[in-house]
């Protein structure tokens, strides 16, 4: 049984290293992409302060993301590639960090309380197949340390999980 260690009081770089270690331990021996996405989003939501949503969207067709496992309020189910922060991350093939979603053209407000967002693409064999999306009710919640840390978490998830069927 996995038992997370409290890491809330650590400095950001140490926090993200410890969270990556915990995620590695949590996913070891499991390759199911949905089970791993569920546990990844739960661990992030419980460990990272000041989040109101943490979860996954997966490309189910070349032009559309579909909601996957998450923690938080009910969310938008389908997002077109190129639309909103999640769609922009897929289109760019790169992480998108938004300090204030009200300043992001085309932001999709699934939860009106969200003010900042960090979206990291999931990439396998050079192709984006989904995103890991974090939202916060605080403007400026995410910074470069968070982006690097969440990119590491996304890489751990991808390495542990079989391709989606």
C-alpha positions as semicolon CSV with decimal commas, in nm:
position;residue;x (nm);y (nm);z (nm)
1;X;0,000;0,000;0,000
2;X;0,127;0,346;-0,091
3;X;0,147;0,602;0,188
4;X;0,235;0,958;0,082
5;X;0,477;1,155;0,297
6;X;0,392;1,513;0,395
7;X;0,595;1,752;0,181
8;X;0,391;2,073;0,198
9;X;0,653;2,268;0,395
10;X;0,947;2,200;0,162
11;X;1,101;2,462;-0,067
12;X;0,968;2,428;-0,425
13;X;1,265;2,247;-0,585
14;X;1,279;1,997;-0,298
15;X;0,899;1,967;-0,296
16;X;0,897;1,876;-0,665
17;X;1,183;1,625;-0,627
18;X;1,000;1,456;-0,340
19;X;0,669;1,456;-0,530
20;X;0,844;1,295;-0,830
21;X;0,989;1,027;-0,600
22;X;0,645;0,961;-0,452
23;X;0,486;0,937;-0,798
24;X;0,755;0,696;-0,914
25;X;0,684;0,475;-0,613
26;X;0,309;0,498;-0,663
27;X;0,322;0,396;-1,031
28;X;0,590;0,126;-1,002
29;X;0,455;-0,205;-1,128
30;X;0,140;-0,058;-1,285
31;X;0,114;0,018;-1,657
32;X;-0,259;0,086;-1,704
33;X;-0,281;0,445;-1,835
34;X;-0,620;0,521;-1,679
35;X;-0,532;0,382;-1,336
36;X;-0,202;0,571;-1,346
37;X;-0,374;0,894;-1,453
38;X;-0,623;0,857;-1,167
39;X;-0,350;0,805;-0,908
40;X;-0,129;1,077;-1,055
41;X;-0,406;1,337;-1,043
42;X;-0,502;1,231;-0,688
43;X;-0,143;1,253;-0,563
44;X;-0,089;1,597;-0,721
45;X;-0,421;1,732;-0,593
46;X;-0,351;1,614;-0,239
47;X;0,015;1,720;-0,228
48;X;0,025;2,054;-0,411
49;X;-0,120;2,347;-0,220
50;X;-0,362;2,597;-0,371
51;X;-0,509;2,384;-0,652
52;X;-0,873;2,359;-0,744
53;X;-0,828;2,106;-1,029
54;X;-0,570;1,851;-1,137
55;X;-0,622;1,602;-1,414
56;X;-0,579;1,468;-1,761
57;X;-0,720;1,518;-2,108
58;X;-0,639;1,265;-2,381
59;X;-0,645;1,299;-2,760
60;X;-0,913;1,056;-2,872
61;X;-0,913;1,196;-3,227
62;X;-0,640;1,408;-3,388
63;X;-0,839;1,726;-3,329
64;X;-1,002;1,678;-2,990
65;X;-0,906;1,622;-2,627
66;X;-1,142;1,422;-2,407
67;X;-1,157;1,442;-2,029
68;X;-0,967;1,175;-1,837
69;X;-0,920;1,108;-1,466
70;X;-0,909;1,419;-1,246
71;X;-0,962;1,568;-0,902
72;X;-1,179;1,877;-0,855
73;X;-1,514;2,005;-0,977
74;X;-1,678;1,855;-1,287
75;X;-1,497;1,971;-1,599
76;X;-1,540;2,037;-1,968
77;X;-1,552;1,701;-2,145
78;X;-1,421;1,790;-2,491
79;X;-1,168;2,054;-2,594
80;X;-1,066;2,121;-2,954
81;X;-0,694;2,123;-3,028
82;X;-0,585;2,486;-3,043
83;X;-0,864;2,603;-2,811
84;X;-0,804;2,713;-2,453
85;X;-0,485;2,648;-2,259
86;X;-0,507;2,269;-2,299
87;X;-0,563;2,290;-2,673
88;X;-0,279;2,542;-2,705
89;X;-0,038;2,305;-2,525
90;X;-0,126;2,027;-2,771
91;X;-0,093;2,257;-3,071
92;X;0,245;2,392;-2,951
93;X;0,373;2,057;-2,822
94;X;0,500;2,250;-2,522
95;X;0,392;2,345;-2,171
96;X;0,177;2,654;-2,125
97;X;0,193;2,847;-1,798
98;X;-0,074;3,115;-1,757
99;X;-0,043;3,356;-1,464
100;X;-0,397;3,491;-1,509
101;X;-0,642;3,301;-1,727
102;X;-0,843;3,619;-1,783
103;X;-0,550;3,743;-1,992
104;X;-0,532;3,426;-2,207
105;X;-0,728;3,470;-2,532
106;X;-0,980;3,191;-2,573
107;X;-0,949;3,056;-2,219
108;X;-1,217;2,797;-2,145
109;X;-1,367;2,854;-1,800
110;X;-1,470;2,508;-1,681
111;X;-1,450;2,642;-1,322
112;X;-1,505;3,016;-1,288
113;X;-1,290;3,012;-0,972
114;X;-0,975;2,922;-1,170
115;X;-0,732;3,211;-1,211
116;X;-0,402;3,049;-1,314
117;X;-0,324;2,734;-1,509
118;X;-0,034;2,509;-1,599
119;X;-0,074;2,256;-1,882
120;X;0,197;2,006;-1,974
121;X;0,169;1,794;-2,289
122;X;0,207;1,416;-2,264
123;X;0,448;1,309;-2,536
124;X;0,538;0,957;-2,651
125;X;0,758;0,885;-2,953
126;X;0,756;1,254;-3,042
127;X;0,375;1,276;-3,054
128;X;0,141;1,450;-2,810
129;X;-0,131;1,214;-2,685
130;X;-0,277;1,422;-2,404
131;X;-0,213;1,682;-2,136
132;X;-0,174;1,710;-1,760
133;X;-0,370;2,018;-1,651
134;X;-0,346;2,202;-1,316
135;X;-0,568;2,495;-1,216
136;X;-0,550;2,729;-0,918
137;X;-0,789;2,989;-0,779
138;X;-0,488;3,220;-0,722
139;X;-0,338;3,437;-0,996
140;X;0,033;3,369;-1,044
141;X;0,019;3,039;-0,853
142;X;0,257;2,859;-1,092
143;X;0,617;2,950;-1,175
144;X;0,915;2,799;-1,355
145;X;0,988;2,562;-1,065
146;X;0,632;2,431;-1,085
147;X;0,653;2,394;-1,462
148;X;0,978;2,195;-1,442
149;X;0,839;1,983;-1,159
150;X;0,511;1,904;-1,335
151;X;0,695;1,830;-1,660
152;X;0,891;1,570;-1,461
153;X;0,567;1,424;-1,323
154;X;0,425;1,402;-1,676
155;X;0,739;1,220;-1,792
156;X;0,708;0,972;-1,503
157;X;0,344;0,910;-1,596
158;X;0,430;0,855;-1,964
159;X;0,720;0,619;-1,885
160;X;0,507;0,409;-1,647
161;X;0,196;0,385;-1,865
162;X;0,115;0,174;-2,168
163;X;-0,020;0,360;-2,470
164;X;-0,394;0,425;-2,460
165;X;-0,595;0,173;-2,657
